[in-house]
Amino acid sequence: MSCLFCFSSDKLSPEERKGKYGDAWGQYADNDTQFKVKLCGAPCAEPGCWCVSMICFPCAQYKLRYKALNHIEPGSGWSNYKCCQGMFGGCCCIQPGNIGEDSCPQCCMCAEGCCFPGMAVSATQGMIMGQYGLGLDEDDVRLIRCNNCLQCLAICASCLNICIDFEGDDAVVAFINFVADVTFCCVSGCMTARVYHEMKEREKEAPEAFRMQR
Protein backbone atom coordinates (compact mmCIF):
# COMPACT_ATOMS: atom_id res chain seq x y z
CA MET A 1 0.00 0.00 0.00
CA SER A 2 2.94 2.35 0.59
CA CYS A 3 3.43 2.69 -3.20
CA LEU A 4 0.15 4.64 -3.36
CA PHE A 5 1.86 7.62 -1.73
CA CYS A 6 4.23 7.98 -4.69
CA PHE A 7 1.31 9.31 -6.74
CA SER A 8 -0.32 12.73 -6.67
CA SER A 9 -3.45 13.26 -4.59
CA ASP A 10 -4.65 16.19 -6.75
CA LYS A 11 -8.17 15.93 -8.11
CA LEU A 12 -8.73 13.92 -11.25
CA SER A 13 -7.85 15.84 -14.39
CA PRO A 14 -10.24 16.12 -17.36
CA GLU A 15 -8.16 13.51 -19.19
CA GLU A 16 -8.51 11.05 -16.32
CA ARG A 17 -12.29 11.47 -16.37
CA LYS A 18 -12.59 10.21 -19.94
CA GLY A 19 -13.75 6.72 -20.90
CA LYS A 20 -16.23 4.46 -19.15
CA TYR A 21 -14.15 4.07 -15.99
CA GLY A 22 -13.26 7.76 -15.89
CA ASP A 23 -16.88 8.78 -16.37
CA ALA A 24 -17.96 6.43 -13.59
CA TRP A 25 -15.62 7.99 -11.02
CA GLY A 26 -15.55 11.52 -12.41
CA GLN A 27 -19.11 12.18 -11.24
CA TYR A 28 -17.95 11.89 -7.61
CA ALA A 29 -14.63 13.72 -7.94
CA ASP A 30 -15.97 17.12 -6.86
CA ASN A 31 -18.12 15.97 -3.92
CA ASP A 32 -16.81 17.27 -0.59
CA THR A 33 -18.42 14.72 1.75
CA GLN A 34 -16.10 11.82 2.52
CA PHE A 35 -16.40 8.24 3.72
CA LYS A 36 -16.21 7.82 7.50
CA VAL A 37 -12.90 6.01 7.11
CA LYS A 38 -10.14 6.54 4.56
CA LEU A 39 -9.24 3.77 2.14
CA CYS A 40 -5.94 2.95 3.85
CA GLY A 41 -7.67 2.91 7.25
CA ALA A 42 -10.32 0.39 6.21
CA PRO A 43 -8.31 -2.74 7.18
CA CYS A 44 -8.03 -1.43 10.75
CA ALA A 45 -11.70 -0.42 10.90
CA GLU A 46 -12.99 -3.74 9.51
CA PRO A 47 -10.14 -6.29 9.68
CA GLY A 48 -12.42 -9.31 9.38
CA CYS A 49 -14.18 -8.02 6.27
CA TRP A 50 -10.85 -7.03 4.71
CA CYS A 51 -9.34 -10.49 5.25
CA VAL A 52 -12.43 -12.41 4.08
CA SER A 53 -12.71 -10.31 0.91
CA MET A 54 -9.16 -11.25 -0.06
CA ILE A 55 -9.61 -14.94 0.77
CA CYS A 56 -12.84 -15.31 -1.20
CA PHE A 57 -13.39 -12.18 -3.25
CA PRO A 58 -16.47 -13.29 -5.29
CA CYS A 59 -18.31 -14.42 -2.14
CA ALA A 60 -17.52 -11.14 -0.40
CA GLN A 61 -18.82 -9.12 -3.37
CA TYR A 62 -22.00 -11.20 -3.50
CA LYS A 63 -22.69 -10.50 0.17
CA LEU A 64 -21.67 -6.83 -0.05
CA ARG A 65 -23.88 -6.10 -3.08
CA TYR A 66 -26.89 -7.73 -1.41
CA LYS A 67 -26.28 -5.67 1.72
CA ALA A 68 -25.90 -2.46 -0.33
CA LEU A 69 -29.10 -3.10 -2.31
CA ASN A 70 -31.06 -3.61 0.89
CA HIS A 71 -29.31 -0.75 2.65
CA ILE A 72 -30.49 1.68 0.00
CA GLU A 73 -33.94 0.10 -0.28
CA PRO A 74 -34.57 -2.14 2.75
CA GLY A 75 -36.48 -5.30 1.99
CA SER A 76 -35.93 -5.10 -1.76
CA GLY A 77 -33.86 -8.29 -1.93
CA TRP A 78 -32.31 -8.63 -5.38
CA SER A 79 -35.08 -6.79 -7.24
CA ASN A 80 -32.89 -3.74 -7.99
CA TYR A 81 -29.85 -5.70 -9.09
CA LYS A 82 -28.22 -5.12 -12.47
CA CYS A 83 -24.81 -6.20 -13.72
CA CYS A 84 -22.37 -3.69 -12.18
CA GLN A 85 -25.53 -1.67 -11.41
CA GLY A 86 -25.19 -0.23 -14.92
CA MET A 87 -22.25 1.90 -13.73
CA PHE A 88 -19.96 1.05 -16.63
CA GLY A 89 -22.50 0.61 -19.41
CA GLY A 90 -22.48 -2.41 -21.70
CA CYS A 91 -20.68 -3.86 -24.67
CA CYS A 92 -22.43 -4.88 -27.92
CA CYS A 93 -25.25 -7.28 -27.04
CA ILE A 94 -24.23 -7.49 -23.37
CA GLN A 95 -26.16 -4.73 -21.66
CA PRO A 96 -26.88 -4.36 -17.93
CA GLY A 97 -30.49 -5.27 -17.19
CA ASN A 98 -30.83 -7.53 -20.23
CA ILE A 99 -28.64 -10.50 -19.35
CA GLY A 100 -30.95 -12.47 -17.09
CA GLU A 101 -30.81 -10.38 -13.92
CA ASP A 102 -34.58 -10.52 -13.45
CA SER A 103 -34.82 -14.31 -13.66
CA CYS A 104 -31.64 -15.22 -11.80
CA PRO A 105 -29.93 -12.24 -10.13
CA GLN A 106 -27.90 -14.41 -7.75
CA CYS A 107 -26.25 -16.33 -10.59
CA CYS A 108 -25.54 -13.09 -12.46
CA MET A 109 -23.96 -11.58 -9.35
CA CYS A 110 -21.77 -14.66 -8.89
CA ALA A 111 -20.64 -14.38 -12.51
CA GLU A 112 -19.99 -10.66 -12.09
CA GLY A 113 -17.86 -11.22 -9.00
CA CYS A 114 -15.80 -13.91 -10.73
CA CYS A 115 -15.44 -12.38 -14.20
CA PHE A 116 -15.35 -8.64 -13.40
CA PRO A 117 -14.01 -8.37 -9.84
CA GLY A 118 -12.77 -4.80 -10.12
CA MET A 119 -16.02 -3.54 -11.61
CA ALA A 120 -18.04 -5.50 -9.04
CA VAL A 121 -16.50 -3.80 -6.01
CA SER A 122 -16.43 -0.42 -7.78
CA ALA A 123 -20.13 -0.66 -8.62
CA THR A 124 -21.08 -1.39 -5.01
CA GLN A 125 -18.94 1.48 -3.78
CA GLY A 126 -20.52 3.72 -6.43
CA MET A 127 -23.98 2.87 -5.11
CA ILE A 128 -23.09 4.07 -1.62
CA MET A 129 -21.27 7.14 -2.92
CA GLY A 130 -24.31 8.07 -4.98
CA GLN A 131 -26.69 7.46 -2.09
CA TYR A 132 -24.85 9.78 0.30
CA GLY A 133 -23.13 12.16 -2.12
CA LEU A 134 -19.67 10.97 -1.12
CA GLY A 135 -16.57 12.11 -2.96
CA LEU A 136 -13.12 10.76 -3.72
CA ASP A 137 -10.54 11.28 -1.00
CA GLU A 138 -6.77 11.48 -1.44
CA ASP A 139 -6.37 7.71 -1.12
CA ASP A 140 -8.94 7.11 -3.87
CA VAL A 141 -7.17 9.43 -6.30
CA ARG A 142 -3.80 7.86 -5.57
CA LEU A 143 -5.36 4.42 -6.00
CA ILE A 144 -6.75 5.23 -9.45
CA ARG A 145 -3.38 6.54 -10.62
CA CYS A 146 -1.37 3.72 -9.05
CA ASN A 147 -3.66 1.04 -10.43
CA ASN A 148 -3.61 2.55 -13.93
CA CYS A 149 0.19 2.70 -13.83
CA LEU A 150 0.59 -0.90 -12.65
CA GLN A 151 -1.89 -2.30 -15.16
CA CYS A 152 -0.26 -0.42 -18.05
CA LEU A 153 3.16 -1.59 -16.90
CA ALA A 154 1.97 -5.20 -16.74
CA ILE A 155 0.46 -5.01 -20.24
CA CYS A 156 3.56 -3.39 -21.72
CA ALA A 157 5.82 -5.95 -20.06
CA SER A 158 3.73 -8.83 -21.39
CA CYS A 159 3.81 -7.38 -24.92
CA LEU A 160 7.57 -6.80 -24.79
CA ASN A 161 8.04 -10.34 -23.56
CA ILE A 162 6.46 -11.59 -26.79
CA CYS A 163 8.66 -9.43 -29.00
CA ILE A 164 11.96 -9.45 -27.10
CA ASP A 165 13.71 -12.52 -25.77
CA PHE A 166 16.37 -12.24 -23.07
CA GLU A 167 17.47 -14.28 -20.12
CA GLY A 168 15.10 -13.97 -17.18
CA ASP A 169 12.38 -12.17 -19.15
CA ASP A 170 9.65 -14.55 -17.98
CA ALA A 171 10.63 -14.03 -14.36
CA VAL A 172 10.53 -10.22 -14.74
CA VAL A 173 7.09 -10.27 -16.34
CA ALA A 174 5.82 -12.72 -13.73
CA PHE A 175 7.06 -10.43 -10.96
CA ILE A 176 5.41 -7.34 -12.46
CA ASN A 177 2.12 -9.20 -12.85
CA PHE A 178 2.45 -10.48 -9.28
CA VAL A 179 2.89 -6.95 -7.93
CA ALA A 180 -0.12 -5.74 -9.95
CA ASP A 181 -2.26 -8.63 -8.71
CA VAL A 182 -1.29 -8.19 -5.06
CA THR A 183 -1.96 -4.46 -5.24
CA PHE A 184 -5.37 -5.10 -6.80
CA CYS A 185 -6.19 -7.69 -4.14
CA CYS A 186 -5.21 -5.44 -1.22
CA VAL A 187 -6.91 -2.33 -2.55
CA SER A 188 -10.10 -4.18 -3.49
CA GLY A 189 -10.17 -5.57 0.03
CA CYS A 190 -9.84 -2.02 1.37
CA MET A 191 -12.71 -0.84 -0.81
CA THR A 192 -14.88 -3.73 0.34
CA ALA A 193 -14.13 -3.10 4.01
CA ARG A 194 -14.73 0.63 3.68
CA VAL A 195 -18.11 0.24 1.99
CA TYR A 196 -19.16 -2.31 4.61
CA HIS A 197 -18.04 0.03 7.40
CA GLU A 198 -19.89 2.97 5.89
CA MET A 199 -23.17 1.03 5.71
CA LYS A 200 -22.75 -0.28 9.25
CA GLU A 201 -22.12 3.18 10.66
CA ARG A 202 -24.99 4.75 8.73
CA GLU A 203 -27.36 2.12 10.06
CA LYS A 204 -26.14 2.78 13.60
CA GLU A 205 -26.89 6.49 13.19
CA ALA A 206 -30.50 5.88 12.11
CA PRO A 207 -31.46 2.34 13.22
CA GLU A 208 -35.16 3.15 13.52
CA ALA A 209 -35.37 4.28 9.90
CA PHE A 210 -33.90 1.03 8.66
CA ARG A 211 -36.01 -1.11 10.99
CA MET A 212 -39.23 0.67 9.99
CA GLN A 213 -38.52 0.26 6.29
CA ARG A 214 -37.62 -3.42 6.71
N, C-alpha and C positions, 0 to 999 in steps of 0.2 A: 504493500500500500504506500510505502514511502516514496515510490517513484511518481505518484500523483502530484507531489509538491514541486516537481521539476517543471510543471506546466503552469501557464498563466491562469489566474482566477478571474480575469476580466470577463465582462459579459460577452455572450456569443456575438460574433460579428455577422453582418448580413450574409457573407459567404457561407458561414457555418450553419445558417438557418435554411439553406437551400436543400432540395431533395426531400424524399418522404420522411427520413429520420430527422432531418433538420427542421422540417415543418412541424413535426410532432412535438419536438421539444421547444422550438422557437416561441410557441404560443404562451409558454410559461416563463420565458426568460426575463420578462420585465415585471413580474409579480414580486411584491415586497415581502409578503407573508412567507415564513419559512416553516419547514418541518420542525417538530418539537425536539428532534435530535439530528445532528449532522450525520452525513453518510459514514464518515470514519468513526463516529461514536456509536453506531448501531450495534456492532458486535458486543459492546459492553452493556448496552441497554437491553438487548435481547439475545444473550449468548446461545440459548437453546435453539431459538429459531434460526440463528445464523448458521450454527453447526448442522442442523437437520437439513437446511436448504442446500448445503454443499454436499451432504451425503446422498440425498435423493432429491435432486433439483425438480424433476417433473412432478413428483408427489407434493412437494412444497408449494409449487405454483398452482397446482390444482386446488389445494386447500386455501391458499391465499386469495385466489380469484373468487372462490365461492364466498369467502368471508367478506371480500370487498363488495361483491354484488349485493349481499344481504346487509352490509353496513350502510350502503347508500339507499337501498330500498328494502328495509327489513321484511322478511317473509316472502321475498320474491323468488327464492330458490335459484334456479338456473334460467328463469324466463327471460332475463335481460342479457344473456350471454351471446356474444358474437366473437368470432375469431379475432384475437388481439383487440377486441372491442372496437374494431374498425379504425383504430388509431393510425395504422400505416397504409390504409387503402388495400387494394387487391392487385392481382396480376392476371391479365387475360381473363380466362373463364373462372378463375378462383377469386371470388369476391366475398368479403365478410357478410354473413347473414344468409348466404345462398349455398352453403356447403354442408348442410345437414344439421346446423345448430339447433333448429327447432325440434327435430325428431330425436336427436341423441347428443345433447350438449356436453354430457360427461365424456363421451368418447372423443369429441372434437377438442375438448380442453386437454385431454391426455395427449392427443396428437400434437396440439400446439406446444405443450410443454416439452415434448420430446424433440420435435422438429424445428421449432423456432424459440429456443429458450430465452434468448436476449429480448426478443419482441414480447414474449409472454410476461416477463417480469416488468418490462417497461410499460406495457399496456395497463397492468394493474396499478403501477405507481401513477400513471397518467390519470386513471380514474379518480384516485384520491386527491391528486393535485387539482384536477378540475372541480371536484366537489367542494374543496375548501379554498380555492384560489391561491394555492401554494406556488412558490417560485423556485428557481434553481439557486442553490447556495454555491459557495466557492468550491466545495468538494465535487458537486455535480458537474460544474464547468470543467474542472480539472479532469474528472473522469471521462467526459466526452472526448476531450483532446488526447488524453493518454490512450484511451481505447482505440481511437481512430489511428493514432500513430503506430501502436502495436500491431493492429490488424493489417495496416498497409505494409509494415515492415515484414510481417509474416508472409503476405502474398508476394511481395517483391523477392524475398529470399527463396520462396518455393519456385518462382519463375526462373530466377537465376540458376537455381540448382539444376533445372532442366537443360539450360543452354550452356552452362559452364561446369566443367568437371575438374575438381581438384581434390587433393587428399583431405579427408575430414569434412567434406561439404555436407554430407548427410547428417553428421553429428551437429554441425552448426545450425542447419535448418531445423532439426529436431529440437534443439535447445530454444531457438527463437519461438517456435510453435508452442513449446512447453510453457515458456514465460507468458505468452499471450493467453494460453488456456488457463493458467493459474490465476492470472490477473482477472480474467473474466469471471472465473469461479468465485473468487473472493469478493469482487465488487458486486456481483449479482446477489451473493449472500447478504451483503450489506444493504442492498436495495430492498430485498425481501424482509429483512429484520426491521428496517426503518418503516416500511409501509405497515407492517404488523403492529409495531409500536405506536404509530400514529393512530391507527384505528382503535387500539386498546385504550389509549389515553383519551381520545375523543368520546368514547363510550363511557368512560369513568366520569367525564365532565357533565354528561347529560344522560345518566342511566335511565331516568324515567321516560325520556323521549323514545329511546330505543325499545324499552319494554312495552310501552303503549302501542307502538307501531307493530311490534311482533305479535 
